[in-house]
């Protein structure tokens, strides 16, 4: 039998709020053995992150661990009572030394004014005692291990200079660099494209074997859990409702809640059957275009010294159209140019060559030189759902004020009562509790924050929405609800959506056409059936083959 590494018994975590005490976790017990990967799944707000942070005493100061809560970490034959640790030295040895954590939101976890390299080097020096040069070489090694190109250059960059997927890889590299006994991975692959996700998951499993490192793996992606975990705990409303070997739990779940989670997982096997219901007549109807992009180039200029300048081409000679009233998918690896393209489409960054034209009913917009009142009118038609909900929400505003902000900025309502009515309407549609409108962003889980972001984008009733990883932070059941909501809105309002995601299973089941990007170029585009069932490019085939799904769960050796 393996040596037990972590023992959690009767964990109860209460938070003191303005409304009184709130119990986030109640009577949770589990253990993790050395070298074991324990999966922890459940809907947003079920208590997964609170449970994980308890292992490092990382919950906020208003958290209370009620008796008889116990967490013991076994290190070199000694038992460490985690909840009783008080001294800074003991907590420092625990946090980042014995246990490391990959956080869900890297943008909020890195200091924005300090280079990423300096933060990594400081961590390695603190826990491993390396010299500065040795720590720098170790940081470069780990950045390369998680698939980042030009790791030496990444050390000099700041968090805002990287894409979401790149930030997450730096976070993973930092956590792994101290070689912890237990790695807590809280949605570690949420922002990663499928090929890098597969690479990182393989790396984590390799490190588990090499160092005997255990993992507590938290995710809403049951396909990922099926690939990496040995055992599984399912949480609902702060309690563990089902646990057991991962294969048995996923193939033959006993609890209704687990069955509901599994039923919400999108499957590539459903694709053929879903597309059979599309009639030939509808396929032959000509589609009008809401967006026309021609020969688009996006180039970034940067200073490399007093007299030197360098340039980087993020998007090169892009040509495509987005049909009116359709949902179009945009896929590609991190760094392929997806984010730059979306920002140019929303007039958030300039483009150096080409053109972007919009046709909203009788209104036409040419983004070349668009400014003033015309730009304001365009903003009402085109809205954005951001990838990082925490970074895009003003922490000083209540949820009500965050959602209402576009209405007030564009003067789309006459008074506060009308604004409040619109806010309550869209909050209800986005499955937000109306009582939450009085709270601030920090009081919500990652999935709940993303629903707030979606409500804010929909509040001014736009014609075009760019959704950048809009469901990446959501658990599968809430993800299914939001995707269904988007489909309903698209049909009811004739909404046009550009849906950007690394989750190709979602793209396959949601979108009608797909655009594939690689290294700033569009390498393939066409109907979703053609792209997923008969891809022409090797790059597209590699993306599809890397998707972790439950379709082949019977082949997983995780019993």
C-alpha positions in Angstrom: 0.0 0.0 0.0 1.1 3.6 -0.7 2.1 5.9 2.1 -0.6 8.3 3.1 0.4 11.9 2.5 -2.6 14.0 3.4 -5.5 13.2 5.7 -8.6 15.5 5.9 -11.2 14.8 8.5 -14.5 16.5 9.3 -13.5 19.7 7.6 -15.9 22.6 8.1 -15.2 26.1 6.8 -17.4 29.0 7.7 -17.2 32.6 6.4 -18.3 35.7 8.2 -20.3 37.9 5.9 -22.5 40.9 6.2 -25.5 38.6 6.2 -24.0 36.4 8.9 -22.1 33.1 8.9 -22.0 31.1 5.7 -20.9 27.5 5.7 -18.9 26.8 2.5 -17.6 23.3 3.4 -19.2 20.9 5.9 -18.0 17.6 7.2 -15.6 16.8 4.3 -13.2 13.9 4.7 -10.8 12.4 2.3 -7.1 11.3 2.0 -4.4 11.5 -0.6 -1.6 8.9 -0.9 1.9 9.6 -2.0 2.0 9.7 -5.8 -1.8 9.6 -6.1 -4.0 12.0 -8.2 -7.3 12.7 -6.5 -9.8 14.5 -8.6 -12.2 17.0 -7.1 -15.2 18.0 -9.2 -18.5 19.8 -8.7 -20.4 22.8 -9.8 -19.1 26.3 -9.3 -19.6 27.3 -5.7 -19.7 23.7 -4.4 -16.7 24.3 -2.1 -13.9 22.8 -4.2 -11.5 25.8 -4.1 -12.3 26.5 -0.4 -11.4 22.8 0.4 -8.1 23.0 -1.6 -7.1 26.3 0.0 -7.7 24.9 3.5 -4.7 22.5 2.9 -2.5 25.6 2.9 -4.5 27.9 5.1 -5.0 30.2 2.1 -8.7 31.1 2.7 -9.4 34.7 3.5 -9.2 36.1 7.0 -12.9 35.9 7.6 -12.7 32.1 7.3 -13.1 30.0 10.4 -12.2 26.3 10.6 -14.8 24.8 13.0 -14.0 21.9 15.3 -13.4 19.0 14.9 -11.8 20.0 11.5 -8.4 18.3 11.0 -5.8 18.3 8.2 -2.6 16.4 8.6 0.3 16.4 6.2 2.8 13.6 6.6 6.4 14.6 5.8 9.4 12.3 6.4 7.6 10.3 9.0 6.3 13.4 10.9 2.7 14.6 11.0 2.2 18.3 10.3 -1.1 19.6 11.8 -1.9 22.1 9.0 -4.7 24.0 10.7 -2.6 24.6 13.8 0.4 26.2 12.1 0.8 29.8 13.1 4.4 31.0 12.6 5.4 32.7 9.3 8.3 30.2 9.0 6.2 27.1 9.3 3.5 28.5 6.9 6.3 29.4 4.4 7.6 25.9 4.5 4.1 24.6 3.9 3.2 27.0 1.1 5.3 26.5 -1.9 7.6 24.1 -0.2 5.7 21.0 0.8 2.6 22.0 -1.1 2.4 24.1 -4.2 -0.8 25.4 -5.9 -1.7 26.3 -9.4 -4.3 29.0 -9.1 -7.3 29.3 -11.5 -6.7 33.0 -12.4 -3.0 33.7 -13.1 -3.7 37.4 -14.0 -4.7 38.0 -10.4 -1.9 35.8 -8.9 1.2 37.5 -10.4 2.4 41.0 -9.3 1.8 43.2 -12.4 4.7 45.6 -11.7 7.4 42.8 -11.3 8.7 40.7 -14.2 7.6 37.1 -14.3 11.2 35.9 -14.2 12.0 37.9 -11.0 8.9 36.3 -9.3 9.9 32.8 -10.4 13.5 33.3 -9.3 12.5 34.6 -5.9 10.3 31.5 -5.4 13.0 29.1 -6.3 15.7 30.8 -4.2 13.3 30.9 -1.2 12.4 27.2 -1.2 15.5 25.5 -2.8 18.3 27.8 -1.7 19.7 28.3 -5.2 21.9 31.2 -6.2 20.4 33.8 -8.5 22.0 32.3 -11.6 21.0 28.8 -10.7 17.5 29.9 -10.0 17.3 31.7 -13.4 18.5 28.5 -15.2 15.9 26.5 -13.3 13.2 28.9 -14.2 14.1 28.7 -17.9 14.1 24.9 -17.7 10.6 24.8 -16.3 9.2 27.4 -18.7 10.4 25.2 -21.5 9.0 22.1 -19.8 5.4 23.6 -20.0 5.7 24.4 -23.7 6.6 28.1 -23.7 8.8 29.2 -26.6 11.7 31.5 -26.0 11.8 30.9 -22.2 14.7 33.3 -21.7 12.6 36.2 -23.2 9.6 35.2 -21.1 11.6 35.8 -17.9 11.8 39.5 -18.8 8.2 39.9 -19.6 5.3 41.1 -17.4 2.0 39.2 -16.9 0.0 41.6 -19.1 2.3 40.9 -22.0 1.2 37.3 -22.3 -1.9 35.6 -23.6 -4.2 33.8 -21.1 -2.7 30.4 -22.0 0.8 31.6 -21.6 0.1 33.1 -18.2 -1.3 29.8 -17.1 1.8 28.0 -18.2 4.0 30.3 -16.3 1.9 29.7 -13.2 2.3 25.9 -13.7 6.0 26.2 -14.2 6.4 28.3 -11.0 4.4 25.8 -8.9 6.4 22.8 -10.3 9.8 24.5 -9.9 10.0 23.8 -6.1 9.2 20.0 -6.6 6.5 19.9 -3.9 5.2 16.7 -2.3 1.6 17.7 -3.1 0.5 19.8 -6.0 -2.9 21.4 -5.8 -4.1 22.1 -9.3 -7.2 24.4 -9.3 -8.4 24.4 -12.9 -4.8 24.3 -14.2 -5.7 23.8 -17.9 -8.7 26.1 -18.1 -6.9 28.6 -20.3 -4.9 26.2 -22.3 -5.5 25.0 -25.9 -5.9 21.2 -26.3 -2.4 20.4 -27.6 -0.7 22.3 -24.8 -3.2 20.9 -22.3 -2.3 17.4 -23.4 1.4 18.3 -23.1 1.0 19.8 -19.6 -1.2 16.8 -18.4 1.5 14.4 -19.6 4.1 16.4 -17.8 2.2 16.4 -14.6 1.7 12.6 -14.8 5.4 12.2 -15.6 6.4 14.3 -12.6 4.1 12.3 -10.4 5.9 9.1 -11.4 9.4 10.7 -11.2 9.1 12.4 -7.8 6.2 10.5 -6.2 4.4 13.8 -6.2 0.7 13.6 -5.3 -1.9 15.9 -6.8 -5.3 17.3 -5.8 -6.7 18.0 -9.2 -9.7 20.4 -9.4 -11.5 20.8 -12.7 -14.9 21.0 -14.3 -13.6 19.1 -17.3 -14.6 15.5 -16.7 -12.6 14.4 -19.8 -9.4 15.7 -18.1 -10.3 14.0 -14.8 -10.8 10.7 -16.7 -7.3 11.0 -18.1 -5.3 12.1 -15.0 -7.0 11.0 -11.8 -6.8 7.7 -9.9 -9.7 8.5 -7.5 -12.5 11.0 -7.6 -14.6 13.0 -5.1 -17.7 14.8 -6.3 -18.8 17.9 -4.3 -22.2 19.5 -4.1 -23.2 22.4 -1.8 -20.1 22.0 0.4 -20.3 18.2 0.8 -18.8 15.2 -0.8 -21.8 13.3 -2.3 -19.9 10.5 -4.1 -16.3 9.2 -4.1 -14.4 6.2 -5.5 -12.1 5.0 -8.3 -12.3 7.4 -11.2 -13.2 4.9 -13.8 -16.0 3.3 -11.7 -17.4 6.7 -10.6 -17.6 8.1 -14.1 -18.8 4.9 -15.9 -21.3 3.8 -13.2 -22.2 6.8 -11.0 -24.6 6.2 -8.2 -25.6 9.8 -7.2 -28.1 11.7 -9.3 -25.9 14.8 -9.1 -22.9 13.0 -10.7 -25.2 11.6 -13.4 -26.4 15.2 -14.2 -22.8 16.4 -14.5 -21.9 13.6 -16.9 -25.0 14.2 -19.0 -23.9 17.8 -19.5 -20.5 16.9 -21.0 -20.4 17.7 -24.8 -19.3 14.7 -26.9 -17.8 14.6 -30.4 -19.8 11.4 -31.0 -23.0 13.5 -31.0 -21.8 15.7 -33.8 -22.9 13.5 -36.7 -26.4 13.0 -35.2 -26.9 16.7 -34.5 -26.0 17.8 -38.0 -28.3 15.2 -39.6 -31.3 17.3 -38.6 -30.1 20.2 -40.8 -32.1 20.2 -44.0 -30.6 20.5 -47.4 -32.8 23.6 -48.2 -31.4 25.5 -45.2 -27.9 24.5 -46.2 -28.4 26.0 -49.7 -29.8 29.4 -48.5 -27.3 32.2 -49.1 -26.0 33.8 -45.9 -25.6 37.6 -45.6 -22.4 38.7 -43.9 -22.3 40.8 -40.8 -18.5 41.1 -40.8 -16.2 41.0 -43.8 -12.4 40.9 -43.2 -10.0 41.3 -46.1 -6.2 41.0 -46.1 -5.9 41.9 -42.4 -2.4 42.4 -40.9 -1.8 43.1 -37.3 1.8 44.0 -36.3 3.1 44.9 -32.9 6.1 47.3 -32.7 8.4 47.3 -29.6 11.5 49.1 -28.5 14.6 47.0 -28.2 16.9 49.8 -27.2 17.5 53.5 -27.7 17.8 53.2 -31.5 16.5 49.8 -32.1 12.9 48.7 -32.8 11.5 45.3 -33.4 8.2 44.1 -34.8 6.1 41.0 -34.5 3.3 40.0 -36.9 0.4 38.6 -34.9 -2.1 38.2 -37.8 -1.1 38.0 -41.4 -3.3 38.3 -44.5 -6.5 37.1 -42.8 -9.6 36.8 -45.0 -13.0 35.6 -43.8 -16.6 36.5 -43.3 -19.0 36.1 -40.4 -22.6 35.3 -41.5 -25.4 37.3 -39.9 -27.3 35.4 -37.1 -24.8 32.5 -36.9 -22.4 31.2 -34.3 -18.9 30.9 -35.7 -16.0 29.2 -33.9 -12.4 30.4 -33.8 -9.8 27.9 -32.7 -6.0 27.6 -32.5 -3.2 27.1 -30.1 -2.3 29.8 -27.6 -0.3 32.5 -29.4 -1.9 31.7 -32.8 -3.3 35.2 -33.1 -6.9 34.7 -31.9 -6.9 37.4 -29.2 -5.3 40.0 -31.6 -7.9 39.2 -34.2 -10.8 39.6 -31.8 -9.4 42.9 -30.5 -9.1 44.3 -34.0 -12.7 43.2 -34.8 -13.9 45.3 -31.8 -11.7 48.3 -32.6 -9.7 47.7 -29.5 -6.3 47.7 -31.3 -5.2 49.2 -34.6 -4.4 47.1 -37.7 -1.7 47.9 -40.2 -3.2 46.6 -43.4 -6.5 45.3 -44.8 -10.1 46.2 -43.9 -12.9 45.3 -41.6 -16.5 46.1 -42.6 -19.7 45.6 -40.6 -23.3 45.6 -41.8 -25.9 45.9 -38.9 -29.3 46.1 -40.7 -29.2 49.5 -42.3 -26.0 50.7 -40.5 -22.6 50.2 -42.1 -19.3 50.6 -40.3 -15.8 50.7 -41.7 -13.4 50.2 -38.8 -10.6 52.1 -40.7 -10.6 55.6 -39.1 -13.8 55.0 -37.1 -14.1 57.4 -34.2 -16.3 59.8 -32.2 -20.1 59.3 -32.3 -19.7 56.6 -35.0 -17.4 54.6 -32.7 -19.9 55.0 -29.8 -22.7 53.7 -32.1 -20.6 50.7 -33.1 -19.9 49.8 -29.5 -23.6 49.4 -28.8 -23.8 46.8 -31.6 -20.6 44.9 -30.7 -19.8 43.6 -27.2 -17.2 41.3 -25.6 -17.2 38.5 -23.1 -13.7 38.4 -21.7 -11.6 35.4 -20.9 -10.5 36.4 -17.4 -13.7 37.4 -15.5 -11.8 38.5 -12.3 -9.5 40.9 -14.2 -12.4 42.4 -16.2 -14.7 43.2 -13.3 -14.2 46.4 -11.3 -13.6 45.2 -7.7 -15.1 48.4 -6.2 -18.4 48.1 -8.0 -21.4 45.9 -7.0 -22.6 43.3 -9.4 -25.6 45.6 -10.2 -23.4 48.5 -11.1 -21.0 46.3 -13.2 -23.9 45.0 -15.3 -25.5 48.4 -15.5 -22.3 50.2 -16.6 -22.7 49.8 -20.4 -26.4 51.1 -20.2 -25.3 54.2 -18.3 -22.2 54.9 -20.4 -24.2 54.7 -23.6 -27.3 56.4 -22.1 -29.6 53.6 -23.2 -32.1 54.0 -20.3 -34.0 57.0 -19.1 -33.7 56.5 -15.3 -32.4 54.2 -12.6 -35.7 52.3 -12.3 -35.5 51.4 -16.0 -31.9 50.4 -15.6 -32.6 48.2 -12.6 -35.4 46.5 -14.5 -33.0 45.7 -17.4 -30.3 44.5 -15.0 -32.7 42.2 -13.1 -34.0 40.8 -16.4 -30.6 39.9 -17.8 -29.3 38.6 -14.4 -32.2 36.2 -14.3 -31.5 35.0 -17.8 -27.8 34.4 -16.9 -28.9 32.3 -13.9 -27.7 34.9 -11.4 -29.5 35.1 -8.0 -31.0 38.6 -7.7 -29.7 38.8 -4.1 -26.2 38.7 -5.5 -26.6 42.1 -7.3 -25.7 43.8 -4.0 -22.4 41.9 -3.6 -18.9 42.6 -5.0 -16.9 40.4 -7.4 -14.6 38.9 -4.8 -17.5 37.2 -3.1 -18.1 34.9 -6.1 -16.5 31.8 -7.6 -14.8 31.8 -11.0 -17.9 30.5 -12.8 -20.2 32.9 -11.1 -17.9 35.8 -12.1 -18.0 34.7 -15.7 -21.8 34.7 -15.7 -21.6 38.3 -14.5 -19.4 39.1 -17.4 -21.8 37.5 -19.8 -24.7 39.5 -18.3 -22.8 42.7 -18.8 -22.1 42.0 -22.4 -25.8 41.2 -23.1 -27.3 44.1 -21.2 -27.3 46.6 -24.1 -28.8 44.0 -26.5 -26.0 43.9 -29.1 -26.1 42.4 -32.5 -22.6 40.9 -32.4 -20.8 39.3 -29.5 -17.2 38.1 -29.3 -17.0 35.4 -26.6 -13.4 34.8 -25.7 -13.3 31.5 -23.7 -16.7 32.5 -22.3 -17.3 29.1 -20.7 -13.7 28.1 -19.8 -14.2 28.9 -16.1 -17.6 27.2 -15.9 -18.4 23.7 -14.7 -20.1 21.4 -17.2 -23.7 21.8 -16.0 -23.5 25.7 -15.8 -21.5 25.6 -19.1 -24.4 23.7 -20.7 -26.9 26.3 -19.4 -24.9 29.3 -20.7 -24.4 27.7 -24.1 -28.1 26.9 -24.3 -28.8 30.5 -23.3 -26.5 31.8 -26.1 -28.2 29.6 -28.6 -31.6 30.8 -27.4 -30.5 34.5 -27.7 -29.0 33.8 -31.1 -32.3 32.4 -32.4 -34.6 34.9 -30.7 -32.6 38.1 -31.5 -30.8 37.1 -34.6 -27.6 37.5 -32.6 -24.2 36.8 -34.3 -21.5 35.3 -32.1 -17.8 34.7 -32.7 -17.0 32.0 -30.2 -13.4 31.6 -29.3 -12.5 28.5 -27.3 -9.8 25.9 -26.8 -12.6 23.4 -25.9 -13.1 21.8 -29.3 -16.0 19.6 -28.1 -17.9 22.8 -27.2 -17.1 24.3 -30.6 -18.2 21.2 -32.4 -21.6 21.1 -30.7 -22.3 24.9 -30.7 -21.0 26.4 -33.9 -22.0 26.2 -37.5 -18.7 27.2 -39.0 -15.1 27.1 -37.7 -12.0 29.2 -38.4 -8.7 27.5 -37.6 -5.6 29.7 -36.9 -1.9 28.9 -36.6 1.0 31.3 -36.3 -1.2 34.3 -37.2 -2.6 32.8 -40.3 -6.0 31.2 -41.1 -5.1 27.6 -42.2 -8.5 26.2 -42.5 -12.2 27.3 -42.4 -15.5 25.8 -43.3 -18.6 24.1 -41.9 -18.2 22.4 -38.5 -18.9 19.0 -39.9 -16.1 19.3 -42.5 -13.5 20.7 -40.0 -14.1 18.0 -37.4 -15.0 15.0 -39.4 -12.8 15.5 -42.5 -10.1 18.1 -41.6 -7.8 18.9 -44.5 -4.8 20.2 -42.5 -2.5 18.1 -40.2 -2.6 20.9 -37.7 -6.4 20.6 -37.4 -6.1 16.9 -37.1 -3.6 17.2 -34.3 -5.9 19.7 -32.4 -8.9 17.3 -32.7 -6.9 14.2 -31.7 -5.7 16.0 -28.5 -9.2 16.5 -27.1 -9.7 14.7 -23.7 -13.2 13.2 -23.8 -15.2 10.6 -22.0 -15.9 8.8 -25.2 -12.9 6.5 -24.7 -13.1 6.2 -21.0 -13.2 2.4 -21.2 -9.6 2.5 -22.3 -8.3 4.4 -19.3 -6.4 2.4 -16.8 -7.6 4.1 -13.7 -9.5 1.5 -11.8 
